Amino acid sequence: MSWFSIRRFTLDDIEFAFQITSKENWGYSKKDFASMLDEGLGSHFVAEESEGRRGIGMISTYDYGGKLGWIGNVVVLEEFRQRGVASALVKHGVKNLRTDGIKTIRLYSYLQAELLYRRLGFIREGVLGVFSARFGGRRSQAGSKVSSSKSNLMTVDQVNLERLFHLDETCFGADRKKMLKSVIQDKNATSFVEAQGTSRDKILGYVIASKGETDCNIGPMVCDPKREDIAEELIEATMDHFNAEKFSMVTALENVTSTKILRKLGYEKTIEVLRMRKGRNLYNGRPKWIFAVGGLERG
């Protein structure tokens, strides 16, 4: 590894991170990377040439409650691939999480990268689909179910956030409160919650979605798998809220309720990704309750 080294990501690396991820069409803005640093979301590292100090790759790691670790944003400039940079970055990320006492580490992998992660000790846990729908900025309501109960959905500022965070931790398997707060507070995001009970304190599902210039990404989303009606209302409420040209949502293919709803609403599966794990399976949560992931880069 003498020809390159790995160091902490700094404000000076934002332009590099934006450029390298733009080539992969990941949809990051420079502001996104600045926010990661400002809010202390995750630990981020850059691989750079020893001569010339040119950035050639990067990786992000996330520590959820000191229990579950997540690896994302693994990318290397095309001209430097197949030279051990990605492997070194992942090993560095794993070491960083292990130093913090993390025993279970997960990530989402594109199919072509599975062999890399298998060589580094990761095993396949499941398959997810990236589903997308295009409506040209104006979604047609034809064929969609408009439920009268949709008006009962609330926004996150109308519910007890601690109860929402508790539900998410139970379903996800670890505490990702800090990440959720960041997403909820984003001015380009919206959220809807279904809660029942006398004081509406029993949360049955929630969804958070963020919109870029033209596209809207739906997720994370958690919902009672027995309440297909609520899951559909949460997704439709998000789509009704945003005037987006394209909507995307990543869901586990084993979640037949989620995939059924998405196809009904006009979504098509574009690619598949793998959920992989290294270490003991200590924090599995309730996978059937997870309808949409919070992002391929952070779980």
C-alpha positions in Angstrom: 0.0 0.0 0.0 3.1 2.2 -0.3 1.8 4.0 -3.4 -1.3 5.3 -1.7 -2.5 6.1 1.8 -5.9 6.5 3.6 -6.8 9.4 5.8 -9.8 11.2 7.3 -12.1 13.1 5.1 -11.9 16.9 5.5 -13.8 20.0 4.2 -11.1 20.2 1.5 -12.2 16.8 0.1 -15.8 17.9 -0.6 -15.1 18.8 -4.3 -13.4 15.5 -4.8 -16.2 13.5 -3.2 -18.8 15.4 -5.3 -16.9 14.7 -8.5 -16.2 11.0 -7.9 -19.8 10.2 -6.8 -21.2 12.3 -9.7 -19.5 10.0 -12.1 -21.4 7.1 -10.5 -24.7 9.1 -10.7 -25.3 8.8 -6.9 -27.0 12.1 -6.7 -25.0 13.8 -3.9 -24.6 17.5 -3.7 -21.6 19.4 -2.2 -24.0 20.5 0.6 -24.7 16.8 1.4 -21.0 16.2 2.1 -20.7 19.4 4.1 -23.7 18.4 6.2 -22.1 15.0 6.9 -19.1 16.7 8.5 -21.1 19.5 10.2 -23.5 17.0 11.9 -20.9 14.3 12.6 -22.9 11.7 10.6 -20.5 8.8 10.2 -16.8 8.6 9.7 -15.4 9.2 6.2 -12.1 8.4 4.7 -10.2 9.2 1.5 -7.6 7.2 -0.3 -4.9 9.3 -2.0 -1.8 8.8 -4.0 1.3 9.1 -2.0 2.9 11.1 -4.8 0.9 14.2 -5.7 -1.6 13.7 -2.9 -4.4 13.1 -5.4 -7.7 11.6 -4.1 -8.5 8.3 -5.8 -11.2 6.8 -3.6 -13.4 7.1 -0.5 -15.5 5.2 2.0 -18.0 6.0 4.8 -18.8 4.1 8.0 -21.7 4.6 10.3 -22.0 3.5 14.0 -25.5 2.9 15.1 -25.7 3.0 18.8 -22.4 1.2 19.4 -24.0 -2.0 18.2 -24.4 -2.2 14.4 -21.9 -0.8 11.9 -22.6 0.2 8.3 -20.3 0.7 5.4 -21.2 2.8 2.4 -19.9 5.1 -0.3 -17.1 2.7 -1.4 -15.9 4.2 -4.7 -12.6 4.4 -6.5 -11.7 6.3 -9.6 -12.0 4.0 -12.6 -8.4 4.3 -13.7 -7.3 3.1 -10.2 -9.5 0.1 -9.9 -8.3 -3.5 -9.7 -5.3 -2.3 -7.8 -6.3 -3.1 -4.2 -7.6 0.4 -3.3 -11.2 -0.7 -2.7 -10.1 -3.7 -0.6 -7.8 -1.4 1.5 -10.6 1.1 2.0 -13.1 -1.6 3.2 -10.5 -3.1 5.5 -9.8 0.4 6.9 -13.6 0.9 7.4 -14.0 -2.4 9.2 -11.0 -1.7 11.5 -12.5 1.7 12.3 -15.8 0.1 13.4 -14.1 -2.7 15.2 -12.1 -0.2 17.2 -15.4 1.2 18.4 -16.5 -2.2 19.6 -18.8 -3.0 16.7 -19.3 -6.7 16.2 -21.9 -6.8 13.4 -21.2 -4.9 10.2 -23.5 -4.6 7.2 -23.5 -3.0 3.7 -25.3 -3.0 0.4 -23.4 -4.2 -2.5 -23.9 -4.0 -6.3 -23.9 -7.4 -7.8 -20.6 -6.9 -9.6 -18.9 -6.1 -6.2 -20.1 -9.2 -4.4 -16.8 -11.1 -4.9 -14.8 -8.2 -3.5 -16.8 -8.3 -0.2 -16.9 -12.1 0.0 -13.1 -12.1 -0.2 -13.1 -9.7 2.8 -15.3 -12.0 4.9 -18.8 -10.6 4.1 -21.7 -13.0 3.5 -24.9 -12.5 1.5 -28.0 -11.9 3.7 -30.7 -10.9 1.1 -31.5 -9.2 -2.2 -33.1 -5.8 -2.6 -34.6 -4.1 -5.6 -34.2 -0.5 -6.6 -37.7 0.5 -7.9 -38.3 3.6 -9.9 -41.3 5.4 -11.5 -41.4 8.4 -13.8 -44.3 10.7 -14.0 -42.8 13.7 -15.8 -43.4 16.0 -12.8 -47.2 15.3 -12.7 -48.3 12.0 -11.3 -51.5 10.6 -12.7 -54.0 9.4 -10.1 -55.5 6.9 -12.5 -55.5 3.4 -11.2 -54.3 4.4 -7.7 -56.3 3.9 -4.6 -57.2 7.1 -2.8 -58.2 6.1 0.7 -60.4 8.3 2.8 -58.2 7.4 5.8 -55.2 9.0 4.2 -56.3 12.3 5.8 -55.5 10.6 9.2 -51.8 10.5 8.4 -49.7 12.9 10.5 -46.3 14.6 10.0 -43.4 13.9 12.5 -44.0 17.1 14.3 -47.4 15.8 15.3 -46.2 12.6 17.0 -43.9 11.6 19.9 -40.5 11.3 18.1 -39.1 9.1 20.8 -41.8 6.5 20.1 -41.0 6.7 16.4 -37.3 6.3 17.1 -38.1 3.3 19.4 -40.2 1.7 16.6 -37.4 2.2 14.1 -34.7 0.8 16.4 -36.9 -2.3 17.1 -37.4 -2.9 13.3 -33.9 -1.8 12.0 -32.1 -3.6 14.8 -30.1 -0.7 16.2 -30.4 3.0 17.2 -30.1 5.3 14.2 -31.8 8.3 15.9 -29.0 10.7 14.9 -29.4 9.8 11.2 -33.2 10.0 11.3 -33.1 13.4 13.0 -30.8 14.7 10.3 -33.1 13.4 7.5 -36.2 14.7 9.1 -34.8 18.2 9.6 -33.7 18.4 6.0 -35.7 21.2 4.3 -36.0 19.1 1.2 -37.6 16.2 3.1 -41.1 15.4 4.2 -42.5 12.6 6.4 -45.8 11.0 7.2 -46.8 8.8 10.2 -49.7 6.5 10.9 -50.5 6.4 14.6 -53.5 5.0 16.4 -54.9 4.9 19.9 -56.8 7.4 22.0 -53.8 9.8 22.1 -52.4 8.6 18.7 -49.4 7.2 20.5 -49.2 3.7 18.8 -47.2 4.2 15.7 -47.9 1.6 13.0 -45.7 3.1 10.3 -43.8 6.1 9.0 -42.0 7.2 5.9 -39.5 9.9 5.2 -38.7 11.1 1.7 -36.2 13.6 0.3 -36.4 15.5 -3.0 -33.5 16.7 -5.1 -33.8 18.9 -8.2 -36.0 16.5 -10.1 -36.0 13.1 -8.3 -37.5 12.0 -5.0 -36.0 9.2 -2.9 -38.5 7.4 -0.6 -37.0 5.9 2.6 -36.5 5.0 5.3 -39.9 3.5 5.7 -41.2 1.2 8.4 -44.7 -0.3 8.6 -46.7 -3.1 10.1 -46.5 -5.8 7.4 -50.1 -6.8 8.2 -51.4 -3.3 7.3 -51.0 -3.1 3.5 -53.5 -0.3 3.4 -51.3 1.9 5.7 -48.1 1.1 3.7 -49.8 2.1 0.5 -51.2 5.3 2.0 -47.7 6.3 3.3 -46.1 5.8 -0.2 -49.0 7.6 -2.0 -48.9 10.5 0.5 -45.3 11.1 -0.3 -45.9 10.9 -4.0 -48.9 13.3 -3.7 -46.7 15.8 -1.7 -43.8 16.1 -4.2 -44.0 17.2 -7.8 -41.1 15.0 -8.9 -40.2 13.7 -12.3 -38.9 10.4 -10.8 -39.5 8.5 -7.6 -37.2 5.8 -6.3 -37.5 3.4 -3.4 -35.3 0.5 -2.3 -37.0 -2.5 -0.8 -36.2 -6.1 0.1 -37.5 -8.5 -2.6 -38.7 -10.8 0.2 -41.1 -8.0 1.3 -43.9 -9.1 -1.1 -46.3 -6.5 0.2 -43.9 -3.7 -0.6 -43.1 -4.9 -4.1 -46.8 -5.5 -4.8 -47.7 -2.0 -3.8 -44.9 -0.5 -5.8 -45.8 -2.3 -9.0 -49.5 -1.3 -8.5 -48.4 2.3 -8.3 -46.4 2.1 -11.5 -42.9 1.3 -10.3 -40.5 -1.0 -12.1 -37.4 -2.7 -10.7 -34.3 -1.2 -12.3 -31.4 -3.0 -10.5 -30.8 -5.4 -7.7 -28.4 -5.0 -4.8 -27.3 -7.4 -2.0 -27.4 -6.9 1.7 -24.2 -8.4 3.2 -22.9 -8.9 6.7 -19.5 -9.4 8.4 -19.5 -10.7 11.9 -22.2 -12.2 14.2 -25.8 -11.6 13.4 -26.6 -9.8 16.6 -29.0 -7.1 15.5 -31.4 -8.3 12.9 -34.5 -6.3 14.0 -37.8 -7.0 12.2 -36.9 -7.3 8.5 -40.6 -7.7 7.5 -41.3 -4.3 8.9 -38.7 -2.6 6.7 -40.4 -1.3 3.5 -37.7 1.1 2.3 -34.1 1.5 3.3 -32.6 4.8 4.4 -30.1 4.9 1.6 -27.7 2.4 0.1 -24.8 4.2 1.7 -26.1 4.1 5.3 -28.7 1.4 5.7 
